[in-house]
Amino acid sequence: MTSLRGQPDRSDLDAYLDDVLPEPERARMAQEINANPELLAEVELQQRIDDSLRRSFATGGVPASLLSKVRESGPAGKIVSRFRRRRMMVGAAAAAAAIVWGVLGWQYLASSSKTPRYNPNLPLATIYETQVVAGFRPKWVCDDDREFASTFLTRQGQGLLLAAMPEGTKMAGLTYCGGLSRYTTTMLASVDNAPVMVFVDRIGADTHPPQPAVATGLHLFRKELGSLVLYELTPIGQPRVMDYLYPADVPAAK
């Protein structure tokens, strides 16, 4: 489906990038992307980001040490006595079971390390609650301003820096949990020990999310910053974090 502005529907574009769009629609979407240089550049950028994330969390083949244990669990030679044979059989069975569970666990971890799919219908308040329940831990803590600015430049096409924050307000780090699009970068922060989230994305990805329900106790504030749009989701009645973010070039390496 194509929007009134001539751009593909965002959900169709997300499905295309997630490789879950049916073949006829995928072919049509590919034609639209190839005919739109700006959209093609965005898709290529997001595919590079996906590849980078997959490489960061990729796992290789079954560890050689695990295979070695499997081989070593075979016959150990002639058994001298029935008692000794039985004892060794019990031990071998236990070892084999441990190895099987180890392989299954390793395969589960390998499969769960894939880049998660973005749910475009997930309300920001639900994302907030999920993050709080999970411990409000970031996926990424930048070591310096250069790394911080580079993250936003790579994902949103515009570098950002964070000004000095007042006492009682601090940043925990960055996370990737969707929000406006599958490429939204979110900053986790706290204000007087209250968890606050700032969702950052390109203005073109803005879905204009509604205010959270009153029962959640959350407030949503919007701000445009150059080519970016910022949403601060907070239990506080006014924005206290996003105003400290400002556009900036990536600082030179020290």
Backbone torsions as a table, in degrees:
resi	resn	phi	psi	omega
1	MET	NA	142.1	179.9
2	THR	-112.1	137.5	-178.2
3	SER	-77.4	172.5	-179.0
4	LEU	-65.9	-22.4	-179.3
5	ARG	-88.3	5.7	177.8
6	GLY	85.6	6.3	179.1
7	GLN	-102.3	146.3	178.1
8	PRO	-60.1	149.3	174.6
9	ASP	-57.2	135.2	-174.3
10	ARG	-61.2	-37.5	180.0
11	SER	-67.0	-36.1	176.7
12	ASP	-67.1	-39.0	179.9
13	LEU	-65.9	-41.1	177.2
14	ASP	-62.2	-42.2	179.4
15	ALA	-64.5	-37.0	178.0
16	TYR	-63.7	-46.0	-178.8
17	LEU	-69.3	-28.8	177.8
18	ASP	-83.4	-2.9	178.8
19	ASP	62.1	38.8	177.6
20	VAL	-121.6	4.9	178.8
21	LEU	-77.8	133.1	178.7
22	PRO	-55.3	150.1	-171.1
23	GLU	-54.3	-49.1	-179.2
24	PRO	-58.8	-43.3	179.8
25	GLU	-70.9	-32.7	178.9
26	ARG	-65.2	-41.3	178.7
27	ALA	-64.4	-41.2	178.0
28	ARG	-64.3	-42.5	179.6
29	MET	-63.3	-39.8	178.4
30	ALA	-61.0	-38.3	178.4
31	GLN	-65.6	-43.0	179.1
32	GLU	-63.0	-41.0	-179.4
33	ILE	-65.8	-45.3	-179.3
34	ASN	-65.1	-24.5	-179.4
35	ALA	-87.7	-4.6	-177.0
36	ASN	-123.8	98.4	-175.8
37	PRO	-55.9	-39.7	-179.2
38	GLU	-66.1	-42.4	179.6
39	LEU	-69.0	-37.8	178.2
40	LEU	-61.4	-42.2	178.9
41	ALA	-63.6	-38.9	179.1
42	GLU	-65.7	-43.8	-179.4
43	VAL	-63.7	-43.6	179.6
44	GLU	-63.2	-39.0	178.0
45	LEU	-63.4	-46.3	-178.2
46	GLN	-67.2	-33.5	176.7
47	GLN	-67.1	-36.9	176.3
48	ARG	-65.9	-37.7	177.9
49	ILE	-64.4	-44.6	178.6
50	ASP	-59.5	-44.7	-179.8
51	ASP	-61.5	-40.3	180.0
52	SER	-64.7	-42.0	179.1
53	LEU	-65.6	-41.0	179.2
54	ARG	-63.3	-40.4	179.0
55	ARG	-65.6	-34.8	-179.2
56	SER	-65.1	-33.1	-176.5
57	PHE	-110.7	12.1	-176.2
58	ALA	-72.9	152.2	174.0
59	THR	-122.7	148.9	-178.1
60	GLY	-85.7	-154.0	-179.8
61	GLY	-74.4	-179.8	178.4
62	VAL	-60.0	130.2	-177.5
63	PRO	-54.4	140.1	-178.4
64	ALA	-61.2	-35.1	-179.8
65	SER	-63.4	-34.1	179.6
66	LEU	-69.9	-41.8	177.4
67	LEU	-63.4	-38.3	179.7
68	SER	-61.9	-39.6	178.6
69	LYS	-65.2	-37.3	178.7
70	VAL	-62.9	-44.3	-179.8
71	ARG	-64.8	-39.5	-176.9
72	GLU	-70.9	-13.7	-178.6
73	SER	-81.9	3.5	178.8
74	GLY	-77.3	-170.1	-177.8
75	PRO	-55.1	136.5	-177.0
76	ALA	-105.8	15.0	179.5
77	GLY	111.5	-177.2	-176.9
78	LYS	-72.8	132.9	-179.7
79	ILE	-90.3	132.2	-174.3
80	VAL	-77.2	-41.9	-175.9
81	SER	-130.6	158.2	-179.4
82	ARG	-63.3	-40.9	-179.8
83	PHE	-61.8	-44.7	-179.8
84	ARG	-66.1	-38.2	179.8
85	ARG	-63.1	-44.3	180.0
86	ARG	-64.1	-42.7	-179.6
87	ARG	-62.1	-40.4	-179.9
88	MET	-70.4	-34.2	178.3
89	MET	-65.0	-42.1	177.9
90	VAL	-62.5	-44.0	179.6
91	GLY	-63.5	-41.3	179.8
92	ALA	-64.8	-39.8	179.0
93	ALA	-62.7	-42.6	179.1
94	ALA	-64.2	-41.5	179.3
95	ALA	-64.8	-42.4	179.7
96	ALA	-62.6	-42.0	179.0
97	ALA	-61.8	-42.0	179.5
98	ALA	-63.3	-39.3	179.9
99	ILE	-66.5	-43.6	179.8
100	VAL	-59.7	-46.5	179.2
101	TRP	-65.4	-33.4	176.9
102	GLY	-64.8	-42.6	178.5
103	VAL	-63.9	-44.8	-179.7
104	LEU	-62.5	-42.2	179.0
105	GLY	-64.7	-41.3	178.4
106	TRP	-62.8	-41.9	179.4
107	GLN	-65.0	-36.9	178.6
108	TYR	-64.3	-44.8	179.4
109	LEU	-64.0	-37.6	179.6
110	ALA	-64.4	-43.5	-178.3
111	SER	-71.2	-31.1	-177.8
112	SER	-81.1	-4.1	-178.8
113	SER	-87.4	0.9	179.5
114	LYS	-68.8	156.3	178.5
115	THR	-60.3	123.5	-177.6
116	PRO	-66.2	149.5	178.7
117	ARG	-82.3	145.6	-178.4
118	TYR	-88.2	131.7	176.6
119	ASN	-97.5	105.1	-174.6
120	PRO	-69.7	-11.5	-177.2
121	ASN	-98.7	6.5	-176.5
122	LEU	-82.8	119.0	179.1
123	PRO	-63.7	150.2	179.6
124	LEU	-60.7	-35.4	179.6
125	ALA	-63.9	-34.7	177.6
126	THR	-67.9	-41.1	176.9
127	ILE	-61.5	-43.6	179.4
128	TYR	-59.1	-49.4	-178.4
129	GLU	-62.3	-38.8	178.9
130	THR	-63.5	-43.5	179.8
131	GLN	-64.8	-40.1	-179.6
132	VAL	-65.5	-45.5	179.8
133	VAL	-61.9	-35.2	-178.8
134	ALA	-78.2	-0.4	177.9
135	GLY	104.5	0.9	178.1
136	PHE	53.3	48.0	-178.9
137	ARG	-103.4	131.3	179.9
138	PRO	-74.2	157.2	173.6
139	LYS	-85.1	-20.2	-172.7
140	TRP	-146.2	127.8	174.5
141	VAL	-117.3	114.1	-176.2
142	CYS	-73.5	138.9	-177.9
143	ASP	-76.8	-28.5	-177.3
144	ASP	-156.8	178.8	-178.8
145	ASP	-62.7	-35.1	-179.0
146	ARG	-62.5	-45.6	-179.6
147	GLU	-66.4	-38.8	179.6
148	PHE	-63.2	-50.7	-178.6
149	ALA	-64.9	-38.9	-179.1
150	SER	-63.5	-34.9	179.7
151	THR	-60.6	-46.9	179.9
152	PHE	-72.1	-34.6	178.0
153	LEU	-63.4	-42.5	-178.5
154	THR	-69.3	-42.4	-174.0
155	ARG	-87.5	-35.9	-176.3
156	GLN	-116.4	-3.2	177.2
157	GLY	81.3	6.3	179.2
158	GLN	-144.7	126.3	177.6
159	GLY	-72.2	146.8	176.9
160	LEU	-133.1	148.8	171.9
161	LEU	-128.5	162.5	-177.8
162	LEU	-115.3	121.2	178.7
163	ALA	-72.2	165.3	178.0
164	ALA	-58.7	132.0	-176.7
165	MET	-101.3	151.7	-177.1
166	PRO	-71.5	166.8	179.1
167	GLU	-59.6	136.4	-178.6
168	GLY	93.4	-9.0	178.8
169	THR	-121.6	127.0	-179.1
170	LYS	-151.2	156.3	177.7
171	MET	-93.9	137.4	176.1
172	ALA	-91.1	-34.7	-178.6
173	GLY	151.5	-167.8	-177.6
174	LEU	-112.7	153.6	176.3
175	THR	-145.8	163.1	179.8
176	TYR	-122.3	101.0	-176.4
177	CYS	-133.7	21.6	-178.0
178	GLY	73.4	-156.3	-178.7
179	GLY	133.1	-81.0	176.0
180	LEU	-93.5	-38.8	176.3
181	SER	-149.9	177.0	-180.0
182	ARG	-69.6	-8.6	-178.0
183	TYR	-111.7	8.7	178.0
184	THR	-57.4	134.4	172.7
185	THR	-103.3	128.6	-174.5
186	THR	-118.5	132.3	176.7
187	MET	-98.1	129.9	174.7
188	LEU	-97.0	132.6	-178.7
189	ALA	-144.6	171.5	175.1
190	SER	-135.4	140.9	177.0
191	VAL	-125.8	111.8	-175.4
192	ASP	51.6	44.2	178.2
193	ASN	71.5	4.5	175.7
194	ALA	-91.4	128.0	-179.9
195	PRO	-69.1	134.8	-179.0
196	VAL	-132.5	140.0	177.9
197	MET	-121.0	137.9	174.9
198	VAL	-120.7	114.0	179.9
199	PHE	-91.3	129.1	-176.9
200	VAL	-124.8	130.7	177.6
201	ASP	-156.7	175.8	175.6
202	ARG	-69.3	148.2	179.0
203	ILE	-58.8	-34.6	179.8
204	GLY	-64.6	-17.6	179.5
205	ALA	-96.5	2.5	-175.7
206	ASP	-66.3	124.3	177.9
207	THR	-100.7	0.6	-179.3
208	HIS	50.2	61.2	-179.0
209	PRO	-61.6	145.6	-179.0
210	PRO	-76.7	167.2	174.8
211	GLN	-63.3	140.5	177.3
212	PRO	-61.1	156.6	176.6
213	ALA	-59.8	147.1	-178.4
214	VAL	-56.6	-35.0	-177.1
215	ALA	-62.3	-23.0	-179.2
216	THR	-75.2	-21.3	-177.4
217	GLY	73.3	13.2	-176.9
218	LEU	-105.3	154.4	177.7
219	HIS	-126.9	145.7	-178.3
220	LEU	-121.0	128.2	-179.3
221	PHE	-123.5	139.3	-175.9
222	ARG	-114.9	145.6	177.5
223	LYS	-152.7	136.4	174.1
224	GLU	-97.5	138.8	-177.3
225	LEU	-138.9	94.9	-175.5
226	GLY	63.9	-122.9	-179.9
227	SER	-90.0	6.4	-175.0
228	LEU	-112.1	158.4	171.6
229	VAL	-123.1	138.0	-178.1
230	LEU	-120.8	138.2	173.6
231	TYR	-125.2	123.9	176.3
232	GLU	-102.5	121.7	178.7
233	LEU	-108.5	120.5	-168.4
234	THR	-151.7	150.6	173.1
235	PRO	-82.1	-2.5	-179.6
236	ILE	-91.9	150.0	-173.9
237	GLY	-77.3	5.8	178.8
238	GLN	-153.3	154.8	179.1
239	PRO	-69.1	134.6	-177.8
240	ARG	-128.8	0.9	-174.9
241	VAL	-125.6	-49.4	-168.8
242	MET	-64.2	-23.4	179.3
243	ASP	-69.2	-11.0	178.3
244	TYR	-90.5	-5.1	174.6
245	LEU	-88.0	138.5	179.7
246	TYR	-146.2	148.6	179.9
247	PRO	-64.0	141.8	-179.4
248	ALA	-162.0	151.1	171.4
249	ASP	-72.1	159.1	177.9
250	VAL	-68.9	123.2	-179.4
251	PRO	-60.2	150.4	178.4
252	ALA	-67.6	150.6	179.0
253	ALA	-65.0	141.9	179.7
254	LYS	-85.1	NA	NA
